[in-house]
Amino acid sequence: MTVKKDLQKAVAAAESAKGTYAAFAQSTEDKSAQQMFEQMSNDMDRHISQLNSRLSSTAENQMQD
């Protein structure tokens, strides 16, 4: 598997986790748990951004080869 495909899979997994955390936050009435899951969802936004940045730079490098 190529680096590009690996990164795409990682992005998809991170997006799935983000959705799961957001759903957990919505489904609980425990304010502390809501905050925890919302923070985890926000953390995934950062992870997704970093993965997409790496995916873009990988694509640019492959175009130069």
PyMOL Python script that loads the backbone (N, CA, C, O; Angstrom):
from pymol import cmd

cmd.read_pdbstr("""\
ATOM      1  N   MET A   1       0.838  -1.179   0.000  1.00  0.00           N
ATOM      2  CA  MET A   1       0.000   0.000   0.000  1.00  0.00           C
ATOM      3  C   MET A   1       0.882   1.241   0.000  1.00  0.00           C
ATOM      4  O   MET A   1       1.936   1.273   0.636  1.00  0.00           O
ATOM      5  N   THR A   2       0.444   2.237  -0.706  1.00  0.00           N
ATOM      6  CA  THR A   2       1.239   3.453  -0.801  1.00  0.00           C
ATOM      7  C   THR A   2       1.030   4.352   0.411  1.00  0.00           C
ATOM      8  O   THR A   2       0.072   4.206   1.169  1.00  0.00           O
ATOM      9  N   VAL A   3       1.947   5.270   0.560  1.00  0.00           N
ATOM     10  CA  VAL A   3       1.837   6.240   1.647  1.00  0.00           C
ATOM     11  C   VAL A   3       0.536   7.025   1.496  1.00  0.00           C
ATOM     12  O   VAL A   3      -0.150   7.284   2.485  1.00  0.00           O
ATOM     13  N   LYS A   4       0.197   7.401   0.277  1.00  0.00           N
ATOM     14  CA  LYS A   4      -1.030   8.168   0.029  1.00  0.00           C
ATOM     15  C   LYS A   4      -2.254   7.397   0.517  1.00  0.00           C
ATOM     16  O   LYS A   4      -3.113   7.954   1.200  1.00  0.00           O
ATOM     17  N   LYS A   5      -2.329   6.128   0.169  1.00  0.00           N
ATOM     18  CA  LYS A   5      -3.481   5.322   0.589  1.00  0.00           C
ATOM     19  C   LYS A   5      -3.506   5.144   2.105  1.00  0.00           C
ATOM     20  O   LYS A   5      -4.572   5.170   2.720  1.00  0.00           O
ATOM     21  N   ASP A   6      -2.337   4.964   2.699  1.00  0.00           N
ATOM     22  CA  ASP A   6      -2.259   4.855   4.160  1.00  0.00           C
ATOM     23  C   ASP A   6      -2.766   6.134   4.829  1.00  0.00           C
ATOM     24  O   ASP A   6      -3.515   6.076   5.804  1.00  0.00           O
ATOM     25  N   LEU A   7      -2.360   7.268   4.309  1.00  0.00           N
ATOM     26  CA  LEU A   7      -2.810   8.544   4.864  1.00  0.00           C
ATOM     27  C   LEU A   7      -4.311   8.731   4.665  1.00  0.00           C
ATOM     28  O   LEU A   7      -4.997   9.227   5.558  1.00  0.00           O
ATOM     29  N   GLN A   8      -4.821   8.339   3.507  1.00  0.00           N
ATOM     30  CA  GLN A   8      -6.255   8.439   3.255  1.00  0.00           C
ATOM     31  C   GLN A   8      -7.040   7.574   4.244  1.00  0.00           C
ATOM     32  O   GLN A   8      -8.087   7.984   4.744  1.00  0.00           O
ATOM     33  N   LYS A   9      -6.528   6.385   4.517  1.00  0.00           N
ATOM     34  CA  LYS A   9      -7.175   5.512   5.498  1.00  0.00           C
ATOM     35  C   LYS A   9      -7.130   6.136   6.891  1.00  0.00           C
ATOM     36  O   LYS A   9      -8.093   6.039   7.651  1.00  0.00           O
ATOM     37  N   ALA A  10      -6.013   6.772   7.221  1.00  0.00           N
ATOM     38  CA  ALA A  10      -5.884   7.416   8.535  1.00  0.00           C
ATOM     39  C   ALA A  10      -6.864   8.586   8.663  1.00  0.00           C
ATOM     40  O   ALA A  10      -7.459   8.783   9.723  1.00  0.00           O
ATOM     41  N   VAL A  11      -7.031   9.357   7.592  1.00  0.00           N
ATOM     42  CA  VAL A  11      -7.991  10.465   7.596  1.00  0.00           C
ATOM     43  C   VAL A  11      -9.405   9.922   7.808  1.00  0.00           C
ATOM     44  O   VAL A  11     -10.164  10.445   8.624  1.00  0.00           O
ATOM     45  N   ALA A  12      -9.747   8.880   7.072  1.00  0.00           N
ATOM     46  CA  ALA A  12     -11.083   8.287   7.203  1.00  0.00           C
ATOM     47  C   ALA A  12     -11.320   7.778   8.623  1.00  0.00           C
ATOM     48  O   ALA A  12     -12.402   7.967   9.177  1.00  0.00           O
ATOM     49  N   ALA A  13     -10.324   7.143   9.205  1.00  0.00           N
ATOM     50  CA  ALA A  13     -10.451   6.629  10.570  1.00  0.00           C
ATOM     51  C   ALA A  13     -10.612   7.773  11.569  1.00  0.00           C
ATOM     52  O   ALA A  13     -11.413   7.683  12.500  1.00  0.00           O
ATOM     53  N   ALA A  14      -9.855   8.841  11.374  1.00  0.00           N
ATOM     54  CA  ALA A  14      -9.936   9.996  12.265  1.00  0.00           C
ATOM     55  C   ALA A  14     -11.307  10.670  12.148  1.00  0.00           C
ATOM     56  O   ALA A  14     -11.877  11.100  13.150  1.00  0.00           O
ATOM     57  N   GLU A  15     -11.831  10.760  10.928  1.00  0.00           N
ATOM     58  CA  GLU A  15     -13.155  11.353  10.734  1.00  0.00           C
ATOM     59  C   GLU A  15     -14.231  10.486  11.390  1.00  0.00           C
ATOM     60  O   GLU A  15     -15.185  11.002  11.973  1.00  0.00           O
ATOM     61  N   SER A  16     -14.070   9.186  11.289  1.00  0.00           N
ATOM     62  CA  SER A  16     -15.010   8.276  11.938  1.00  0.00           C
ATOM     63  C   SER A  16     -14.965   8.436  13.459  1.00  0.00           C
ATOM     64  O   SER A  16     -16.006   8.498  14.112  1.00  0.00           O
ATOM     65  N   ALA A  17     -13.768   8.502  14.009  1.00  0.00           N
ATOM     66  CA  ALA A  17     -13.621   8.687  15.452  1.00  0.00           C
ATOM     67  C   ALA A  17     -14.243  10.010  15.886  1.00  0.00           C
ATOM     68  O   ALA A  17     -14.909  10.082  16.919  1.00  0.00           O
ATOM     69  N   LYS A  18     -14.023  11.047  15.096  1.00  0.00           N
ATOM     70  CA  LYS A  18     -14.596  12.354  15.419  1.00  0.00           C
ATOM     71  C   LYS A  18     -16.112  12.257  15.503  1.00  0.00           C
ATOM     72  O   LYS A  18     -16.721  12.784  16.434  1.00  0.00           O
ATOM     73  N   GLY A  19     -16.721  11.586  14.534  1.00  0.00           N
ATOM     74  CA  GLY A  19     -18.169  11.423  14.541  1.00  0.00           C
ATOM     75  C   GLY A  19     -18.653  10.609  15.734  1.00  0.00           C
ATOM     76  O   GLY A  19     -19.692  10.907  16.322  1.00  0.00           O
ATOM     77  N   THR A  20     -17.903   9.596  16.078  1.00  0.00           N
ATOM     78  CA  THR A  20     -18.260   8.770  17.230  1.00  0.00           C
ATOM     79  C   THR A  20     -18.203   9.588  18.513  1.00  0.00           C
ATOM     80  O   THR A  20     -19.106   9.504  19.346  1.00  0.00           O
ATOM     81  N   TYR A  21     -17.152  10.375  18.677  1.00  0.00           N
ATOM     82  CA  TYR A  21     -17.028  11.208  19.870  1.00  0.00           C
ATOM     83  C   TYR A  21     -18.150  12.239  19.941  1.00  0.00           C
ATOM     84  O   TYR A  21     -18.699  12.489  21.015  1.00  0.00           O
ATOM     85  N   ALA A  22     -18.493  12.839  18.801  1.00  0.00           N
ATOM     86  CA  ALA A  22     -19.575  13.821  18.769  1.00  0.00           C
ATOM     87  C   ALA A  22     -20.905  13.163  19.144  1.00  0.00           C
ATOM     88  O   ALA A  22     -21.710  13.748  19.868  1.00  0.00           O
ATOM     89  N   ALA A  23     -21.126  11.955  18.650  1.00  0.00           N
ATOM     90  CA  ALA A  23     -22.356  11.230  18.987  1.00  0.00           C
ATOM     91  C   ALA A  23     -22.399  10.900  20.481  1.00  0.00           C
ATOM     92  O   ALA A  23     -23.448  11.022  21.112  1.00  0.00           O
ATOM     93  N   PHE A  24     -21.268  10.485  21.044  1.00  0.00           N
ATOM     94  CA  PHE A  24     -21.208  10.206  22.481  1.00  0.00           C
ATOM     95  C   PHE A  24     -21.546  11.472  23.269  1.00  0.00           C
ATOM     96  O   PHE A  24     -22.283  11.416  24.253  1.00  0.00           O
ATOM     97  N   ALA A  25     -21.012  12.599  22.839  1.00  0.00           N
ATOM     98  CA  ALA A  25     -21.258  13.861  23.546  1.00  0.00           C
ATOM     99  C   ALA A  25     -22.747  14.200  23.538  1.00  0.00           C
ATOM    100  O   ALA A  25     -23.282  14.706  24.525  1.00  0.00           O
ATOM    101  N   GLN A  26     -23.403  13.921  22.426  1.00  0.00           N
ATOM    102  CA  GLN A  26     -24.830  14.222  22.305  1.00  0.00           C
ATOM    103  C   GLN A  26     -25.707  13.252  23.103  1.00  0.00           C
ATOM    104  O   GLN A  26     -26.802  13.605  23.539  1.00  0.00           O
ATOM    105  N   SER A  27     -25.213  12.037  23.286  1.00  0.00           N
ATOM    106  CA  SER A  27     -26.067  11.002  23.875  1.00  0.00           C
ATOM    107  C   SER A  27     -25.976  10.888  25.390  1.00  0.00           C
ATOM    108  O   SER A  27     -26.693  10.093  25.997  1.00  0.00           O
ATOM    109  N   THR A  28     -25.112  11.669  25.994  1.00  0.00           N
ATOM    110  CA  THR A  28     -24.990  11.597  27.452  1.00  0.00           C
ATOM    111  C   THR A  28     -25.481  12.889  28.088  1.00  0.00           C
ATOM    112  O   THR A  28     -25.383  13.969  27.506  1.00  0.00           O
ATOM    113  N   GLU A  29     -26.005  12.749  29.279  1.00  0.00           N
ATOM    114  CA  GLU A  29     -26.431  13.928  30.032  1.00  0.00           C
ATOM    115  C   GLU A  29     -25.372  14.357  31.049  1.00  0.00           C
ATOM    116  O   GLU A  29     -25.498  15.406  31.681  1.00  0.00           O
ATOM    117  N   ASP A  30     -24.349  13.554  31.199  1.00  0.00           N
ATOM    118  CA  ASP A  30     -23.252  13.847  32.120  1.00  0.00           C
ATOM    119  C   ASP A  30     -22.403  14.975  31.526  1.00  0.00           C
ATOM    120  O   ASP A  30     -21.714  14.782  30.524  1.00  0.00           O
ATOM    121  N   LYS A  31     -22.459  16.139  32.146  1.00  0.00           N
ATOM    122  CA  LYS A  31     -21.753  17.321  31.616  1.00  0.00           C
ATOM    123  C   LYS A  31     -20.247  17.097  31.498  1.00  0.00           C
ATOM    124  O   LYS A  31     -19.620  17.549  30.540  1.00  0.00           O
ATOM    125  N   SER A  32     -19.682  16.410  32.457  1.00  0.00           N
ATOM    126  CA  SER A  32     -18.250  16.134  32.409  1.00  0.00           C
ATOM    127  C   SER A  32     -17.906  15.243  31.223  1.00  0.00           C
ATOM    128  O   SER A  32     -16.918  15.479  30.528  1.00  0.00           O
ATOM    129  N   ALA A  33     -18.716  14.228  30.995  1.00  0.00           N
ATOM    130  CA  ALA A  33     -18.496  13.332  29.850  1.00  0.00           C
ATOM    131  C   ALA A  33     -18.716  14.079  28.540  1.00  0.00           C
ATOM    132  O   ALA A  33     -17.974  13.873  27.580  1.00  0.00           O
ATOM    133  N   GLN A  34     -19.731  14.947  28.491  1.00  0.00           N
ATOM    134  CA  GLN A  34     -19.965  15.739  27.279  1.00  0.00           C
ATOM    135  C   GLN A  34     -18.735  16.569  26.938  1.00  0.00           C
ATOM    136  O   GLN A  34     -18.290  16.591  25.790  1.00  0.00           O
ATOM    137  N   GLN A  35     -18.191  17.245  27.932  1.00  0.00           N
ATOM    138  CA  GLN A  35     -17.007  18.071  27.708  1.00  0.00           C
ATOM    139  C   GLN A  35     -15.834  17.227  27.237  1.00  0.00           C
ATOM    140  O   GLN A  35     -15.096  17.630  26.338  1.00  0.00           O
ATOM    141  N   MET A  36     -15.661  16.066  27.836  1.00  0.00           N
ATOM    142  CA  MET A  36     -14.558  15.184  27.457  1.00  0.00           C
ATOM    143  C   MET A  36     -14.709  14.757  25.991  1.00  0.00           C
ATOM    144  O   MET A  36     -13.755  14.846  25.217  1.00  0.00           O
ATOM    145  N   PHE A  37     -15.901  14.296  25.613  1.00  0.00           N
ATOM    146  CA  PHE A  37     -16.107  13.843  24.244  1.00  0.00           C
ATOM    147  C   PHE A  37     -16.031  14.994  23.242  1.00  0.00           C
ATOM    148  O   PHE A  37     -15.540  14.806  22.129  1.00  0.00           O
ATOM    149  N   GLU A  38     -16.506  16.172  23.614  1.00  0.00           N
ATOM    150  CA  GLU A  38     -16.384  17.336  22.737  1.00  0.00           C
ATOM    151  C   GLU A  38     -14.919  17.701  22.526  1.00  0.00           C
ATOM    152  O   GLU A  38     -14.512  18.035  21.413  1.00  0.00           O
ATOM    153  N   GLN A  39     -14.133  17.637  23.591  1.00  0.00           N
ATOM    154  CA  GLN A  39     -12.695  17.918  23.479  1.00  0.00           C
ATOM    155  C   GLN A  39     -12.018  16.883  22.589  1.00  0.00           C
ATOM    156  O   GLN A  39     -11.168  17.222  21.765  1.00  0.00           O
ATOM    157  N   MET A  40     -12.397  15.623  22.760  1.00  0.00           N
ATOM    158  CA  MET A  40     -11.817  14.566  21.928  1.00  0.00           C
ATOM    159  C   MET A  40     -12.186  14.786  20.456  1.00  0.00           C
ATOM    160  O   MET A  40     -11.359  14.574  19.569  1.00  0.00           O
ATOM    161  N   SER A  41     -13.421  15.209  20.199  1.00  0.00           N
ATOM    162  CA  SER A  41     -13.849  15.503  18.840  1.00  0.00           C
ATOM    163  C   SER A  41     -13.039  16.670  18.264  1.00  0.00           C
ATOM    164  O   SER A  41     -12.614  16.632  17.109  1.00  0.00           O
ATOM    165  N   ASN A  42     -12.833  17.697  19.078  1.00  0.00           N
ATOM    166  CA  ASN A  42     -12.025  18.846  18.635  1.00  0.00           C
ATOM    167  C   ASN A  42     -10.578  18.445  18.370  1.00  0.00           C
ATOM    168  O   ASN A  42      -9.953  18.933  17.429  1.00  0.00           O
ATOM    169  N   ASP A  43     -10.050  17.551  19.207  1.00  0.00           N
ATOM    170  CA  ASP A  43      -8.689  17.052  18.988  1.00  0.00           C
ATOM    171  C   ASP A  43      -8.599  16.348  17.631  1.00  0.00           C
ATOM    172  O   ASP A  43      -7.596  16.464  16.927  1.00  0.00           O
ATOM    173  N   MET A  44      -9.654  15.623  17.275  1.00  0.00           N
ATOM    174  CA  MET A  44      -9.652  14.914  15.990  1.00  0.00           C
ATOM    175  C   MET A  44      -9.618  15.906  14.827  1.00  0.00           C
ATOM    176  O   MET A  44      -9.034  15.609  13.785  1.00  0.00           O
ATOM    177  N   ASP A  45     -10.234  17.078  14.988  1.00  0.00           N
ATOM    178  CA  ASP A  45     -10.146  18.110  13.942  1.00  0.00           C
ATOM    179  C   ASP A  45      -8.685  18.457  13.676  1.00  0.00           C
ATOM    180  O   ASP A  45      -8.267  18.602  12.527  1.00  0.00           O
ATOM    181  N   ARG A  46      -7.924  18.586  14.744  1.00  0.00           N
ATOM    182  CA  ARG A  46      -6.498  18.908  14.604  1.00  0.00           C
ATOM    183  C   ARG A  46      -5.763  17.754  13.930  1.00  0.00           C
ATOM    184  O   ARG A  46      -4.927  17.975  13.054  1.00  0.00           O
ATOM    185  N   HIS A  47      -6.068  16.543  14.330  1.00  0.00           N
ATOM    186  CA  HIS A  47      -5.428  15.369  13.722  1.00  0.00           C
ATOM    187  C   HIS A  47      -5.752  15.283  12.239  1.00  0.00           C
ATOM    188  O   HIS A  47      -4.872  15.028  11.416  1.00  0.00           O
ATOM    189  N   ILE A  48      -7.021  15.497  11.902  1.00  0.00           N
ATOM    190  CA  ILE A  48      -7.448  15.439  10.499  1.00  0.00           C
ATOM    191  C   ILE A  48      -6.727  16.503   9.687  1.00  0.00           C
ATOM    192  O   ILE A  48      -6.288  16.245   8.566  1.00  0.00           O
ATOM    193  N   SER A  49      -6.607  17.689  10.247  1.00  0.00           N
ATOM    194  CA  SER A  49      -5.907  18.777   9.558  1.00  0.00           C
ATOM    195  C   SER A  49      -4.446  18.413   9.305  1.00  0.00           C
ATOM    196  O   SER A  49      -3.926  18.633   8.211  1.00  0.00           O
ATOM    197  N   GLN A  50      -3.794  17.862  10.311  1.00  0.00           N
ATOM    198  CA  GLN A  50      -2.391  17.473  10.154  1.00  0.00           C
ATOM    199  C   GLN A  50      -2.236  16.353   9.123  1.00  0.00           C
ATOM    200  O   GLN A  50      -1.313  16.377   8.309  1.00  0.00           O
ATOM    201  N   LEU A  51      -3.134  15.381   9.160  1.00  0.00           N
ATOM    202  CA  LEU A  51      -3.073  14.290   8.184  1.00  0.00           C
ATOM    203  C   LEU A  51      -3.305  14.805   6.767  1.00  0.00           C
ATOM    204  O   LEU A  51      -2.608  14.406   5.834  1.00  0.00           O
ATOM    205  N   ASN A  52      -4.287  15.692   6.610  1.00  0.00           N
ATOM    206  CA  ASN A  52      -4.550  16.252   5.284  1.00  0.00           C
ATOM    207  C   ASN A  52      -3.386  17.090   4.776  1.00  0.00           C
ATOM    208  O   ASN A  52      -3.086  17.094   3.583  1.00  0.00           O
ATOM    209  N   SER A  53      -2.737  17.797   5.689  1.00  0.00           N
ATOM    210  CA  SER A  53      -1.553  18.573   5.311  1.00  0.00           C
ATOM    211  C   SER A  53      -0.454  17.641   4.811  1.00  0.00           C
ATOM    212  O   SER A  53       0.184  17.905   3.791  1.00  0.00           O
ATOM    213  N   ARG A  54      -0.244  16.566   5.531  1.00  0.00           N
ATOM    214  CA  ARG A  54       0.774  15.584   5.118  1.00  0.00           C
ATOM    215  C   ARG A  54       0.388  14.924   3.797  1.00  0.00           C
ATOM    216  O   ARG A  54       1.247  14.667   2.952  1.00  0.00           O
ATOM    217  N   LEU A  55      -0.885  14.655   3.623  1.00  0.00           N
ATOM    218  CA  LEU A  55      -1.371  14.067   2.381  1.00  0.00           C
ATOM    219  C   LEU A  55      -1.119  15.013   1.204  1.00  0.00           C
ATOM    220  O   LEU A  55      -0.715  14.577   0.126  1.00  0.00           O
ATOM    221  N   SER A  56      -1.357  16.292   1.416  1.00  0.00           N
ATOM    222  CA  SER A  56      -1.106  17.288   0.365  1.00  0.00           C
ATOM    223  C   SER A  56       0.373  17.373   0.012  1.00  0.00           C
ATOM    224  O   SER A  56       0.734  17.419  -1.165  1.00  0.00           O
ATOM    225  N   SER A  57       1.230  17.396   1.032  1.00  0.00           N
ATOM    226  CA  SER A  57       2.664  17.495   0.753  1.00  0.00           C
ATOM    227  C   SER A  57       3.178  16.223   0.090  1.00  0.00           C
ATOM    228  O   SER A  57       4.085  16.280  -0.739  1.00  0.00           O
ATOM    229  N   THR A  58       2.612  15.089   0.445  1.00  0.00           N
ATOM    230  CA  THR A  58       2.993  13.828  -0.195  1.00  0.00           C
ATOM    231  C   THR A  58       2.604  13.847  -1.660  1.00  0.00           C
ATOM    232  O   THR A  58       3.376  13.419  -2.518  1.00  0.00           O
ATOM    233  N   ALA A  59       1.408  14.342  -1.951  1.00  0.00           N
ATOM    234  CA  ALA A  59       0.939  14.423  -3.336  1.00  0.00           C
ATOM    235  C   ALA A  59       1.820  15.375  -4.144  1.00  0.00           C
ATOM    236  O   ALA A  59       2.139  15.095  -5.299  1.00  0.00           O
ATOM    237  N   GLU A  60       2.213  16.497  -3.544  1.00  0.00           N
ATOM    238  CA  GLU A  60       3.080  17.452  -4.229  1.00  0.00           C
ATOM    239  C   GLU A  60       4.439  16.827  -4.514  1.00  0.00           C
ATOM    240  O   GLU A  60       4.981  17.002  -5.605  1.00  0.00           O
ATOM    241  N   ASN A  61       4.990  16.107  -3.558  1.00  0.00           N
ATOM    242  CA  ASN A  61       6.279  15.464  -3.748  1.00  0.00           C
ATOM    243  C   ASN A  61       6.220  14.418  -4.845  1.00  0.00           C
ATOM    244  O   ASN A  61       7.165  14.286  -5.622  1.00  0.00           O
ATOM    245  N   GLN A  62       5.133  13.677  -4.921  1.00  0.00           N
ATOM    246  CA  GLN A  62       4.998  12.652  -5.956  1.00  0.00           C
ATOM    247  C   GLN A  62       4.887  13.275  -7.338  1.00  0.00           C
ATOM    248  O   GLN A  62       5.344  12.697  -8.324  1.00  0.00           O
ATOM    249  N   MET A  63       4.272  14.470  -7.412  1.00  0.00           N
ATOM    250  CA  MET A  63       4.141  15.154  -8.699  1.00  0.00           C
ATOM    251  C   MET A  63       5.494  15.646  -9.187  1.00  0.00           C
ATOM    252  O   MET A  63       5.720  15.753 -10.392  1.00  0.00           O
ATOM    253  N   GLN A  64       6.393  15.946  -8.258  1.00  0.00           N
ATOM    254  CA  GLN A  64       7.717  16.440  -8.635  1.00  0.00           C
ATOM    255  C   GLN A  64       8.639  15.325  -9.083  1.00  0.00           C
ATOM    256  O   GLN A  64       9.616  15.578  -9.788  1.00  0.00           O
ATOM    257  N   ASP A  65       8.352  14.108  -8.692  1.00  0.00           N
ATOM    258  CA  ASP A  65       9.225  12.967  -9.052  1.00  0.00           C
ATOM    259  C   ASP A  65       9.065  12.587 -10.499  1.00  0.00           C
ATOM    260  O   ASP A  65       9.719  11.656 -10.969  1.00  0.00           O
TER     261      ASP A  65
END
""", "prot")
cmd.dss("prot")
cmd.show_as("cartoon", "prot")
cmd.util.cbc("prot")
cmd.orient("prot")
